[in-house]
Amino acid sequence: MFLQAGAWAQTITTNTDSFSPASKPAHEIFGLAIFALAITGGIFVVVAAAMFYAVIRYRRRKDDDGSEPPQIFGSVQIEIAWTVIPIIIVVVLFLTSARLIFAIKDAPRPKSALNITVVGHQFWWEIRYPGLGIITANEIHVPVSTKADPQPTYIKLLSADVVHSFWVPQLAGKTDAIPNHVNETWIEPTHTGIYKGQCSQFCGAEHAKMLLRVYVDTPAQFEAWVKQQQQPAVEDPAVAAGREVFMHNACMNCHEIRGTEATGRFGPDLTHVASRDTLASGSVMNNPANLRQWIENPDYFKPGVLMPAMHLSSQQLDQVTAYLDTLH
């Protein structure tokens, strides 16, 4: 590993707990999980109790003569029981699972729903808000949903390269992002907060650090975030040198900064990169020190990442870091 000891303290851990649902589809999945666990747990108890009884009741004793005990064959009742009961259990689990899958998939989409598009890349998430003209990365902002004001978010999933899987356990189940195919899922968070997720389909060397965050905002917070994200990139004369370094290197070929000559599509949109809490698809906190290290040597935080080191001088690194740090 390229991470040094000090870097581990800055690494963000991902607490993915599907047993603490905070969204309508997640609550329904949680109910199904408890139902399945109850049935399989009951089977475990019955089988374990029978095995325990057999071990104790028919254990070897001192007066055992070594003869084979009587064998029972051809019990129609027993054979019917151990055939029919498992079939009934499987059918019940299949029907309840199918009912839930179709209920979530076919849920009516209200006019108030927010529509976003999430594109999986090796190894980061591109987030688009088509109706709002916003493009960001790795951090999704959505409004909280209440009974008085339902605000579900419908997510169109795409992939730019290989198969990825979008998963935020507290908000919804896993849904794959497949090349040349559109999948959809939806969330309806009922509590504000930050919900963590990640790619759950192995997609390459940095799959484990393809993280994401969902920020569930109040309506006022979400409106303020939208207004800020719709603004063009900040033009601060004090960091003009860093802007020139960015525009005269390969950075602009991979990244977009709206309102500038940088129109790249291979890497995340950096128009408001300083407003994000994390870097490297949620791997580390976004601060000037980590940002500088990320630009200097991306492998330091994410060995195997596709972003190349730009081999900038120390002065150029300081200048580019200062420039990107103004892009709120």
Phi and psi in degrees as GROMACS dihedral restraints (atoms count N, CA, C in turn):
[ dihedral_restraints ]
;  ai    aj    ak    al  type     phi  dphi    fc
    3     4     5     6     1   -87.4    20    10
    4     5     6     7     1   -16.1    20    10
    6     7     8     9     1   -67.6    20    10
    7     8     9    10     1   130.0    20    10
    9    10    11    12     1   -85.3    20    10
   10    11    12    13     1   169.1    20    10
   12    13    14    15     1   -58.3    20    10
   13    14    15    16     1   -40.9    20    10
   15    16    17    18     1   -66.7    20    10
   16    17    18    19     1   -26.5    20    10
   18    19    20    21     1   -72.3    20    10
   19    20    21    22     1   -26.7    20    10
   21    22    23    24     1   -63.1    20    10
   22    23    24    25     1   -32.6    20    10
   24    25    26    27     1   -66.6    20    10
   25    26    27    28     1   -22.1    20    10
   27    28    29    30     1   -94.0    20    10
   28    29    30    31     1   -11.6    20    10
   30    31    32    33     1   -71.0    20    10
   31    32    33    34     1   137.0    20    10
   33    34    35    36     1   -87.2    20    10
   34    35    36    37     1   126.7    20    10
   36    37    38    39     1   -85.2    20    10
   37    38    39    40     1   149.8    20    10
   39    40    41    42     1  -109.7    20    10
   40    41    42    43     1   112.0    20    10
   42    43    44    45     1   -95.2    20    10
   43    44    45    46     1    97.6    20    10
   45    46    47    48     1  -105.5    20    10
   46    47    48    49     1   101.2    20    10
   48    49    50    51     1  -119.3    20    10
   49    50    51    52     1   100.8    20    10
   51    52    53    54     1   -75.4    20    10
   52    53    54    55     1    -7.3    20    10
   54    55    56    57     1   -94.0    20    10
   55    56    57    58     1    11.7    20    10
   57    58    59    60     1  -127.9    20    10
   58    59    60    61     1    66.7    20    10
   60    61    62    63     1   -65.7    20    10
   61    62    63    64     1   143.5    20    10
   63    64    65    66     1  -136.5    20    10
   64    65    66    67     1    23.8    20    10
   66    67    68    69     1  -151.2    20    10
   67    68    69    70     1   152.6    20    10
   69    70    71    72     1   -55.9    20    10
   70    71    72    73     1   -53.0    20    10
   72    73    74    75     1   -63.0    20    10
   73    74    75    76     1   -33.5    20    10
   75    76    77    78     1   -66.2    20    10
   76    77    78    79     1   -37.1    20    10
   78    79    80    81     1   -62.7    20    10
   79    80    81    82     1   -41.4    20    10
   81    82    83    84     1   -67.5    20    10
   82    83    84    85     1   -40.0    20    10
   84    85    86    87     1   -64.9    20    10
   85    86    87    88     1   -39.3    20    10
   87    88    89    90     1   -61.5    20    10
   88    89    90    91     1   -42.8    20    10
   90    91    92    93     1   -61.6    20    10
   91    92    93    94     1   -41.7    20    10
   93    94    95    96     1   -65.5    20    10
   94    95    96    97     1   -40.1    20    10
   96    97    98    99     1   -62.1    20    10
   97    98    99   100     1   -42.7    20    10
   99   100   101   102     1   -64.8    20    10
  100   101   102   103     1   -40.4    20    10
  102   103   104   105     1   -61.2    20    10
  103   104   105   106     1   -46.8    20    10
  105   106   107   108     1   -65.5    20    10
  106   107   108   109     1   -39.7    20    10
  108   109   110   111     1   -65.1    20    10
  109   110   111   112     1   -36.8    20    10
  111   112   113   114     1   -63.6    20    10
  112   113   114   115     1   -44.1    20    10
  114   115   116   117     1   -66.8    20    10
  115   116   117   118     1   -50.8    20    10
  117   118   119   120     1   -67.3    20    10
  118   119   120   121     1   -32.3    20    10
  120   121   122   123     1   -65.7    20    10
  121   122   123   124     1   -39.3    20    10
  123   124   125   126     1   -63.2    20    10
  124   125   126   127     1   -40.6    20    10
  126   127   128   129     1   -62.0    20    10
  127   128   129   130     1   -43.2    20    10
  129   130   131   132     1   -60.4    20    10
  130   131   132   133     1   -44.3    20    10
  132   133   134   135     1   -62.7    20    10
  133   134   135   136     1   -44.9    20    10
  135   136   137   138     1   -63.3    20    10
  136   137   138   139     1   -47.5    20    10
  138   139   140   141     1   -66.2    20    10
  139   140   141   142     1   -42.8    20    10
  141   142   143   144     1   -64.4    20    10
  142   143   144   145     1   -39.8    20    10
  144   145   146   147     1   -65.4    20    10
  145   146   147   148     1   -41.6    20    10
  147   148   149   150     1   -64.1    20    10
  148   149   150   151     1   -41.6    20    10
  150   151   152   153     1   -65.5    20    10
  151   152   153   154     1   -42.2    20    10
  153   154   155   156     1   -63.0    20    10
  154   155   156   157     1   -43.4    20    10
  156   157   158   159     1   -61.0    20    10
  157   158   159   160     1   -45.4    20    10
  159   160   161   162     1   -63.8    20    10
  160   161   162   163     1   -39.8    20    10
  162   163   164   165     1   -64.4    20    10
  163   164   165   166     1   -42.4    20    10
  165   166   167   168     1   -75.8    20    10
  166   167   168   169     1   -46.2    20    10
  168   169   170   171     1   -67.4    20    10
  169   170   171   172     1   -37.2    20    10
  171   172   173   174     1  -113.6    20    10
  172   173   174   175     1    30.3    20    10
  174   175   176   177     1   -69.1    20    10
  175   176   177   178     1   158.6    20    10
  177   178   179   180     1   -68.0    20    10
  178   179   180   181     1   133.8    20    10
  180   181   182   183     1  -114.9    20    10
  181   182   183   184     1   166.0    20    10
  183   184   185   186     1   -64.2    20    10
  184   185   186   187     1   -33.6    20    10
  186   187   188   189     1   -91.9    20    10
  187   188   189   190     1    14.1    20    10
  189   190   191   192     1   -67.8    20    10
  190   191   192   193     1   126.6    20    10
  192   193   194   195     1   -88.0    20    10
  193   194   195   196     1     0.4    20    10
  195   196   197   198     1    83.1    20    10
  196   197   198   199     1     2.8    20    10
  198   199   200   201     1   -77.2    20    10
  199   200   201   202     1   155.1    20    10
  201   202   203   204     1   -77.2    20    10
  202   203   204   205     1   133.6    20    10
  204   205   206   207     1   -68.9    20    10
  205   206   207   208     1   163.2    20    10
  207   208   209   210     1   -58.5    20    10
  208   209   210   211     1   137.4    20    10
  210   211   212   213     1  -103.1    20    10
  211   212   213   214     1   139.3    20    10
  213   214   215   216     1  -110.1    20    10
  214   215   216   217     1   124.5    20    10
  216   217   218   219     1  -127.3    20    10
  217   218   219   220     1   151.0    20    10
  219   220   221   222     1    73.2    20    10
  220   221   222   223     1    29.4    20    10
  222   223   224   225     1   -81.6    20    10
  223   224   225   226     1   103.3    20    10
  225   226   227   228     1   -62.4    20    10
  226   227   228   229     1   -40.6    20    10
  228   229   230   231     1   -60.9    20    10
  229   230   231   232     1   -45.2    20    10
  231   232   233   234     1   -65.8    20    10
  232   233   234   235     1   -43.6    20    10
  234   235   236   237     1   -64.7    20    10
  235   236   237   238     1   -38.6    20    10
  237   238   239   240     1   -64.8    20    10
  238   239   240   241     1   -42.7    20    10
  240   241   242   243     1   -62.0    20    10
  241   242   243   244     1   -48.8    20    10
  243   244   245   246     1   -79.3    20    10
  244   245   246   247     1    -2.4    20    10
  246   247   248   249     1   -97.4    20    10
  247   248   249   250     1   -46.4    20    10
  249   250   251   252     1   -72.8    20    10
  250   251   252   253     1   -44.5    20    10
  252   253   254   255     1   -60.1    20    10
  253   254   255   256     1   -48.8    20    10
  255   256   257   258     1   -60.2    20    10
  256   257   258   259     1   -37.5    20    10
  258   259   260   261     1   -62.2    20    10
  259   260   261   262     1   -43.8    20    10
  261   262   263   264     1   -61.4    20    10
  262   263   264   265     1   -43.9    20    10
  264   265   266   267     1   -61.8    20    10
  265   266   267   268     1   -46.1    20    10
  267   268   269   270     1   -62.6    20    10
  268   269   270   271     1   -43.0    20    10
  270   271   272   273     1   -63.6    20    10
  271   272   273   274     1   -42.7    20    10
  273   274   275   276     1   -61.7    20    10
  274   275   276   277     1   -46.3    20    10
  276   277   278   279     1   -65.0    20    10
  277   278   279   280     1   -39.1    20    10
  279   280   281   282     1   -63.5    20    10
  280   281   282   283     1   -46.6    20    10
  282   283   284   285     1   -67.0    20    10
  283   284   285   286     1   -41.9    20    10
  285   286   287   288     1   -66.7    20    10
  286   287   288   289     1   -38.0    20    10
  288   289   290   291     1   -67.3    20    10
  289   290   291   292     1   -45.1    20    10
  291   292   293   294     1   -62.9    20    10
  292   293   294   295     1   -41.7    20    10
  294   295   296   297     1   -59.3    20    10
  295   296   297   298     1   -43.7    20    10
  297   298   299   300     1   -67.9    20    10
  298   299   300   301     1   -42.0    20    10
  300   301   302   303     1   -58.5    20    10
  301   302   303   304     1   -47.8    20    10
  303   304   305   306     1   -71.1    20    10
  304   305   306   307     1   -33.1    20    10
  306   307   308   309     1   -64.0    20    10
  307   308   309   310     1   -41.0    20    10
  309   310   311   312     1   -72.3    20    10
  310   311   312   313     1   -43.8    20    10
  312   313   314   315     1   -65.1    20    10
  313   314   315   316     1   -39.2    20    10
  315   316   317   318     1   -98.5    20    10
  316   317   318   319     1    14.9    20    10
  318   319   320   321     1   -60.2    20    10
  319   320   321   322     1   134.0    20    10
  321   322   323   324     1   -63.3    20    10
  322   323   324   325     1   139.3    20    10
  324   325   326   327     1   -94.9    20    10
  325   326   327   328     1   111.0    20    10
  327   328   329   330     1   -71.1    20    10
  328   329   330   331     1   159.0    20    10
  330   331   332   333     1   -64.6    20    10
  331   332   333   334     1   -24.3    20    10
  333   334   335   336     1   -80.9    20    10
  334   335   336   337     1    -1.2    20    10
  336   337   338   339     1   -65.9    20    10
  337   338   339   340     1   144.7    20    10
  339   340   341   342     1   -90.9    20    10
  340   341   342   343     1   131.7    20    10
  342   343   344   345     1  -109.0    20    10
  343   344   345   346     1   125.7    20    10
  345   346   347   348     1  -132.5    20    10
  346   347   348   349     1   160.8    20    10
  348   349   350   351     1  -120.7    20    10
  349   350   351   352     1   130.3    20    10
  351   352   353   354     1  -117.2    20    10
  352   353   354   355     1   125.9    20    10
  354   355   356   357     1  -114.6    20    10
  355   356   357   358     1   123.1    20    10
  357   358   359   360     1   -83.5    20    10
  358   359   360   361     1   131.1    20    10
  360   361   362   363     1  -125.1    20    10
  361   362   363   364     1   159.1    20    10
  363   364   365   366     1   -81.8    20    10
  364   365   366   367     1   107.2    20    10
  366   367   368   369     1  -134.2    20    10
  367   368   369   370     1    73.9    20    10
  369   370   371   372     1  -158.0    20    10
  370   371   372   373     1   168.6    20    10
  372   373   374   375     1  -112.7    20    10
  373   374   375   376     1   127.8    20    10
  375   376   377   378     1   -95.9    20    10
  376   377   378   379     1   129.8    20    10
  378   379   380   381     1  -116.5    20    10
  379   380   381   382     1   122.4    20    10
  381   382   383   384     1  -119.5    20    10
  382   383   384   385     1   138.5    20    10
  384   385   386   387     1  -115.1    20    10
  385   386   387   388     1    86.9    20    10
  387   388   389   390     1   -57.0    20    10
  388   389   390   391     1   -39.5    20    10
  390   391   392   393     1   -77.1    20    10
  391   392   393   394     1   -11.2    20    10
  393   394   395   396     1  -114.9    20    10
  394   395   396   397     1    -8.1    20    10
  396   397   398   399     1    71.0    20    10
  397   398   399   400     1    33.0    20    10
  399   400   401   402     1  -115.6    20    10
  400   401   402   403     1   137.3    20    10
  402   403   404   405     1  -130.6    20    10
  403   404   405   406     1   127.1    20    10
  405   406   407   408     1  -141.2    20    10
  406   407   408   409     1  -167.6    20    10
  408   409   410   411     1  -147.7    20    10
  409   410   411   412     1   135.6    20    10
  411   412   413   414     1    68.7    20    10
  412   413   414   415     1   -14.4    20    10
  414   415   416   417     1  -129.0    20    10
  415   416   417   418     1   115.1    20    10
  417   418   419   420     1  -101.1    20    10
  418   419   420   421     1   129.0    20    10
  420   421   422   423     1  -108.6    20    10
  421   422   423   424     1   129.6    20    10
  423   424   425   426     1  -138.6    20    10
  424   425   426   427     1   155.6    20    10
  426   427   428   429     1   -82.0    20    10
  427   428   429   430     1   151.3    20    10
  429   430   431   432     1   -72.0    20    10
  430   431   432   433     1   149.7    20    10
  432   433   434   435     1  -107.5    20    10
  433   434   435   436     1   135.2    20    10
  435   436   437   438     1  -127.2    20    10
  436   437   438   439     1   166.2    20    10
  438   439   440   441     1   -63.2    20    10
  439   440   441   442     1   -37.0    20    10
  441   442   443   444     1   -72.9    20    10
  442   443   444   445     1   -31.1    20    10
  444   445   446   447     1  -138.6    20    10
  445   446   447   448     1    80.3    20    10
  447   448   449   450     1   -62.3    20    10
  448   449   450   451     1   129.1    20    10
  450   451   452   453     1  -135.3    20    10
  451   452   453   454     1    65.7    20    10
  453   454   455   456     1   -69.6    20    10
  454   455   456   457     1   156.7    20    10
  456   457   458   459     1  -119.0    20    10
  457   458   459   460     1   122.0    20    10
  459   460   461   462     1  -100.4    20    10
  460   461   462   463     1   130.7    20    10
  462   463   464   465     1  -117.7    20    10
  463   464   465   466     1   120.6    20    10
  465   466   467   468     1   -92.3    20    10
  466   467   468   469     1   126.4    20    10
  468   469   470   471     1  -108.5    20    10
  469   470   471   472     1   128.3    20    10
  471   472   473   474     1  -130.8    20    10
  472   473   474   475     1   167.0    20    10
  474   475   476   477     1  -133.5    20    10
  475   476   477   478     1   140.2    20    10
  477   478   479   480     1   -92.6    20    10
  478   479   480   481     1    -9.2    20    10
  480   481   482   483     1  -147.9    20    10
  481   482   483   484     1   -80.5    20    10
  483   484   485   486     1  -113.1    20    10
  484   485   486   487     1  -176.7    20    10
  486   487   488   489     1   -75.8    20    10
  487   488   489   490     1   126.0    20    10
  489   490   491   492     1  -117.7    20    10
  490   491   492   493     1   170.8    20    10
  492   493   494   495     1  -140.1    20    10
  493   494   495   496     1   119.7    20    10
  495   496   497   498     1   -83.5    20    10
  496   497   498   499     1   122.4    20    10
  498   499   500   501     1  -147.7    20    10
  499   500   501   502     1   116.3    20    10
  501   502   503   504     1  -123.4    20    10
  502   503   504   505     1    94.5    20    10
  504   505   506   507     1   -54.7    20    10
  505   506   507   508     1   -35.2    20    10
  507   508   509   510     1   -78.9    20    10
  508   509   510   511     1    -7.8    20    10
  510   511   512   513     1  -116.1    20    10
  511   512   513   514     1   -30.3    20    10
  513   514   515   516     1  -169.4    20    10
  514   515   516   517     1   172.7    20    10
  516   517   518   519     1   -80.9    20    10
  517   518   519   520     1   179.2    20    10
  519   520   521   522     1   -74.6    20    10
  520   521   522   523     1   139.4    20    10
  522   523   524   525     1  -138.2    20    10
  523   524   525   526     1   127.8    20    10
  525   526   527   528     1   -75.5    20    10
  526   527   528   529     1   145.6    20    10
  528   529   530   531     1  -107.1    20    10
  529   530   531   532     1   114.1    20    10
  531   532   533   534     1  -117.2    20    10
  532   533   534   535     1   135.1    20    10
  534   535   536   537     1   -57.2    20    10
  535   536   537   538     1   137.2    20    10
  537   538   539   540     1    61.1    20    10
  538   539   540   541     1    26.8    20    10
  540   541   542   543     1  -149.2    20    10
  541   542   543   544     1   140.0    20    10
  543   544   545   546     1  -103.6    20    10
  544   545   546   547     1   124.2    20    10
  546   547   548   549     1  -113.9    20    10
  547   548   549   550     1   158.3    20    10
  549   550   551   552     1  -134.7    20    10
  550   551   552   553     1   148.5    20    10
  552   553   554   555     1  -146.1    20    10
  553   554   555   556     1   175.2    20    10
  555   556   557   558     1  -151.1    20    10
  556   557   558   559     1   155.5    20    10
  558   559   560   561     1  -133.3    20    10
  559   560   561   562     1   154.5    20    10
  561   562   563   564     1  -144.1    20    10
  562   563   564   565     1    75.0    20    10
  564   565   566   567     1   -64.7    20    10
  565   566   567   568     1   137.5    20    10
  567   568   569   570     1  -107.1    20    10
  568   569   570   571     1    -1.9    20    10
  570   571   572   573     1  -136.3    20    10
  571   572   573   574     1   139.9    20    10
  573   574   575   576     1   -71.1    20    10
  574   575   576   577     1   158.6    20    10
  576   577   578   579     1   144.8    20    10
  577   578   579   580     1  -174.0    20    10
  579   580   581   582     1  -111.7    20    10
  580   581   582   583     1   125.9    20    10
  582   583   584   585     1  -117.7    20    10
  583   584   585   586     1   127.1    20    10
  585   586   587   588     1   -99.4    20    10
  586   587   588   589     1   147.3    20    10
  588   589   590   591     1  -151.1    20    10
  589   590   591   592     1  -171.6    20    10
  591   592   593   594     1  -169.3    20    10
  592   593   594   595     1   173.2    20    10
  594   595   596   597     1   -72.2    20    10
  595   596   597   598     1   129.8    20    10
  597   598   599   600     1  -111.4    20    10
  598   599   600   601     1    15.8    20    10
  600   601   602   603     1  -121.9    20    10
  601   602   603   604     1   122.7    20    10
  603   604   605   606     1   -56.5    20    10
  604   605   606   607     1   122.9    20    10
  606   607   608   609     1  -129.0    20    10
  607   608   609   610     1    11.1    20    10
  609   610   611   612     1   138.7    20    10
  610   611   612   613     1  -170.9    20    10
  612   613   614   615     1   -57.8    20    10
  613   614   615   616     1   -38.6    20    10
  615   616   617   618     1  -102.9    20    10
  616   617   618   619     1    26.0    20    10
  618   619   620   621     1   -54.6    20    10
  619   620   621   622     1   -42.2    20    10
  621   622   623   624     1   -65.1    20    10
  622   623   624   625     1   -22.1    20    10
  624   625   626   627     1  -110.4    20    10
  625   626   627   628     1    26.7    20    10
  627   628   629   630     1   -96.2    20    10
  628   629   630   631     1    74.6    20    10
  630   631   632   633     1   -96.3    20    10
  631   632   633   634     1   168.6    20    10
  633   634   635   636     1  -153.3    20    10
  634   635   636   637     1   161.4    20    10
  636   637   638   639     1  -130.4    20    10
  637   638   639   640     1   141.4    20    10
  639   640   641   642     1  -113.7    20    10
  640   641   642   643     1   118.6    20    10
  642   643   644   645     1   -97.3    20    10
  643   644   645   646     1   114.7    20    10
  645   646   647   648     1   -96.1    20    10
  646   647   648   649     1   109.9    20    10
  648   649   650   651     1  -102.4    20    10
  649   650   651   652     1   159.1    20    10
  651   652   653   654     1   -68.4    20    10
  652   653   654   655     1   161.3    20    10
  654   655   656   657     1   -54.8    20    10
  655   656   657   658     1   -39.7    20    10
  657   658   659   660     1   -67.8    20    10
  658   659   660   661     1   -42.9    20    10
  660   661   662   663     1   -63.0    20    10
  661   662   663   664     1   -42.9    20    10
  663   664   665   666     1   -65.4    20    10
  664   665   666   667     1   -41.7    20    10
  666   667   668   669     1   -62.3    20    10
  667   668   669   670     1   -40.9    20    10
  669   670   671   672     1   -66.0    20    10
  670   671   672   673     1   -39.8    20    10
  672   673   674   675     1   -64.3    20    10
  673   674   675   676     1   -43.8    20    10
  675   676   677   678     1   -60.5    20    10
  676   677   678   679     1   -46.0    20    10
  678   679   680   681     1   -60.7    20    10
  679   680   681   682     1   -40.6    20    10
  681   682   683   684     1   -69.0    20    10
  682   683   684   685     1   -41.1    20    10
  684   685   686   687     1   -70.7    20    10
  685   686   687   688     1   -22.5    20    10
  687   688   689   690     1   -80.2    20    10
  688   689   690   691     1    -9.5    20    10
  690   691   692   693     1   -75.8    20    10
  691   692   693   694     1   150.6    20    10
  693   694   695   696     1   -69.8    20    10
  694   695   696   697     1   170.6    20    10
  696   697   698   699     1   -61.2    20    10
  697   698   699   700     1   145.2    20    10
  699   700   701   702     1   -67.7    20    10
  700   701   702   703     1   136.1    20    10
  702   703   704   705     1  -111.3    20    10
  703   704   705   706     1    96.3    20    10
  705   706   707   708     1  -107.1    20    10
  706   707   708   709     1   112.1    20    10
  708   709   710   711     1   -57.9    20    10
  709   710   711   712     1   -25.2    20    10
  711   712   713   714     1   -66.7    20    10
  712   713   714   715     1   -20.8    20    10
  714   715   716   717     1  -117.6    20    10
  715   716   717   718     1    28.8    20    10
  717   718   719   720     1   -60.4    20    10
  718   719   720   721     1   -34.4    20    10
  720   721   722   723     1   -63.1    20    10
  721   722   723   724     1   -42.1    20    10
  723   724   725   726     1   -67.0    20    10
  724   725   726   727     1   -36.0    20    10
  726   727   728   729     1   -63.4    20    10
  727   728   729   730     1   -40.5    20    10
  729   730   731   732     1   -65.0    20    10
  730   731   732   733     1   -41.4    20    10
  732   733   734   735     1   -61.3    20    10
  733   734   735   736     1   -44.0    20    10
  735   736   737   738     1   -61.6    20    10
  736   737   738   739     1   -43.9    20    10
  738   739   740   741     1   -76.8    20    10
  739   740   741   742     1   -19.3    20    10
  741   742   743   744     1  -104.0    20    10
  742   743   744   745     1    11.7    20    10
  744   745   746   747     1  -123.3    20    10
  745   746   747   748     1  -179.9    20    10
  747   748   749   750     1   -68.6    20    10
  748   749   750   751     1    -6.6    20    10
  750   751   752   753     1   -52.4    20    10
  751   752   753   754     1   -44.7    20    10
  753   754   755   756     1   -70.4    20    10
  754   755   756   757     1   -16.7    20    10
  756   757   758   759     1   -78.5    20    10
  757   758   759   760     1   -22.4    20    10
  759   760   761   762     1  -106.0    20    10
  760   761   762   763     1   -27.8    20    10
  762   763   764   765     1  -116.9    20    10
  763   764   765   766     1   149.6    20    10
  765   766   767   768     1  -107.1    20    10
  766   767   768   769     1   137.9    20    10
  768   769   770   771     1  -127.6    20    10
  769   770   771   772     1   104.2    20    10
  771   772   773   774     1   -60.1    20    10
  772   773   774   775     1   136.6    20    10
  774   775   776   777     1    92.0    20    10
  775   776   777   778     1     3.2    20    10
  777   778   779   780     1  -128.1    20    10
  778   779   780   781     1  -179.0    20    10
  780   781   782   783     1   -73.9    20    10
  781   782   783   784     1   -13.4    20    10
  783   784   785   786     1   -74.4    20    10
  784   785   786   787     1   113.1    20    10
  786   787   788   789     1  -131.8    20    10
  787   788   789   790     1    27.8    20    10
  789   790   791   792     1   -66.6    20    10
  790   791   792   793     1   156.1    20    10
  792   793   794   795     1  -125.3    20    10
  793   794   795   796     1    -3.6    20    10
  795   796   797   798     1   -78.6    20    10
  796   797   798   799     1   -31.7    20    10
  798   799   800   801     1  -114.7    20    10
  799   800   801   802     1   177.8    20    10
  801   802   803   804     1   -61.6    20    10
  802   803   804   805     1   149.3    20    10
  804   805   806   807     1   -67.6    20    10
  805   806   807   808     1   128.9    20    10
  807   808   809   810     1  -108.6    20    10
  808   809   810   811     1    14.4    20    10
  810   811   812   813     1   -55.1    20    10
  811   812   813   814     1   -38.3    20    10
  813   814   815   816     1  -129.2    20    10
  814   815   816   817     1    40.7    20    10
  816   817   818   819     1   -59.9    20    10
  817   818   819   820     1   -34.1    20    10
  819   820   821   822     1   -70.7    20    10
  820   821   822   823     1   -14.3    20    10
  822   823   824   825     1   -83.8    20    10
  823   824   825   826     1    -7.7    20    10
  825   826   827   828     1   -87.5    20    10
  826   827   828   829     1   148.7    20    10
  828   829   830   831     1   -80.3    20    10
  829   830   831   832     1   -22.2    20    10
  831   832   833   834     1  -130.5    20    10
  832   833   834   835     1   163.6    20    10
  834   835   836   837     1  -122.5    20    10
  835   836   837   838     1   167.1    20    10
  837   838   839   840     1    55.1    20    10
  838   839   840   841     1    47.0    20    10
  840   841   842   843     1    55.9    20    10
  841   842   843   844     1    46.4    20    10
  843   844   845   846     1    83.2    20    10
  844   845   846   847     1     6.7    20    10
  846   847   848   849     1   -74.8    20    10
  847   848   849   850     1   -34.5    20    10
  849   850   851   852     1  -140.4    20    10
  850   851   852   853     1   160.1    20    10
  852   853   854   855     1   -70.5    20    10
  853   854   855   856     1   147.1    20    10
  855   856   857   858     1   -88.7    20    10
  856   857   858   859     1   101.1    20    10
  858   859   860   861     1  -141.9    20    10
  859   860   861   862     1   164.8    20    10
  861   862   863   864     1   -56.2    20    10
  862   863   864   865     1   -39.6    20    10
  864   865   866   867     1   -64.4    20    10
  865   866   867   868     1   -46.9    20    10
  867   868   869   870     1   -68.2    20    10
  868   869   870   871     1   -36.7    20    10
  870   871   872   873     1   -63.0    20    10
  871   872   873   874     1   -42.6    20    10
  873   874   875   876     1   -64.2    20    10
  874   875   876   877     1   -43.4    20    10
  876   877   878   879     1   -65.5    20    10
  877   878   879   880     1   -38.1    20    10
  879   880   881   882     1   -62.6    20    10
  880   881   882   883     1   -41.9    20    10
  882   883   884   885     1   -69.6    20    10
  883   884   885   886     1   -40.6    20    10
  885   886   887   888     1   -66.8    20    10
  886   887   888   889     1   -45.7    20    10
  888   889   890   891     1  -152.9    20    10
  889   890   891   892     1    89.9    20    10
  891   892   893   894     1   -57.1    20    10
  892   893   894   895     1   -30.0    20    10
  894   895   896   897     1   -64.5    20    10
  895   896   897   898     1   -17.5    20    10
  897   898   899   900     1   -60.8    20    10
  898   899   900   901     1   -38.8    20    10
  900   901   902   903     1   -99.0    20    10
  901   902   903   904     1   -32.7    20    10
  903   904   905   906     1  -135.6    20    10
  904   905   906   907     1    82.4    20    10
  906   907   908   909     1   -57.3    20    10
  907   908   909   910     1   127.0    20    10
  909   910   911   912     1    96.9    20    10
  910   911   912   913     1    -1.3    20    10
  912   913   914   915     1   -64.2    20    10
  913   914   915   916     1   150.6    20    10
  915   916   917   918     1   -83.9    20    10
  916   917   918   919     1   -10.3    20    10
  918   919   920   921     1   -73.7    20    10
  919   920   921   922     1   124.7    20    10
  921   922   923   924     1   -82.9    20    10
  922   923   924   925     1   155.7    20    10
  924   925   926   927     1   -72.8    20    10
  925   926   927   928     1   136.4    20    10
  927   928   929   930     1   -90.9    20    10
  928   929   930   931     1    -6.6    20    10
  930   931   932   933     1    54.9    20    10
  931   932   933   934     1    46.8    20    10
  933   934   935   936     1   -83.2    20    10
  934   935   936   937     1   156.5    20    10
  936   937   938   939     1   -71.9    20    10
  937   938   939   940     1   166.6    20    10
  939   940   941   942     1   -59.7    20    10
  940   941   942   943     1   -40.1    20    10
  942   943   944   945     1   -66.1    20    10
  943   944   945   946     1   -42.9    20    10
  945   946   947   948     1   -64.6    20    10
  946   947   948   949     1   -38.1    20    10
  948   949   950   951     1   -61.1    20    10
  949   950   951   952     1   -43.9    20    10
  951   952   953   954     1   -61.7    20    10
  952   953   954   955     1   -40.9    20    10
  954   955   956   957     1   -69.3    20    10
  955   956   957   958     1   -45.3    20    10
  957   958   959   960     1   -65.8    20    10
  958   959   960   961     1   -40.3    20    10
  960   961   962   963     1   -60.8    20    10
  961   962   963   964     1   -44.9    20    10
  963   964   965   966     1   -62.1    20    10
  964   965   966   967     1   -39.4    20    10
  966   967   968   969     1   -65.4    20    10
  967   968   969   970     1   -51.3    20    10
  969   970   971   972     1   -63.4    20    10
  970   971   972   973     1   -30.4    20    10
  972   973   974   975     1   -70.8    20    10
  973   974   975   976     1   -12.1    20    10
  975   976   977   978     1   -91.5    20    10
  976   977   978   979     1    -7.3    20    10
  978   979   980   981     1   -85.1    20    10
  979   980   981   982     1    73.1    20    10
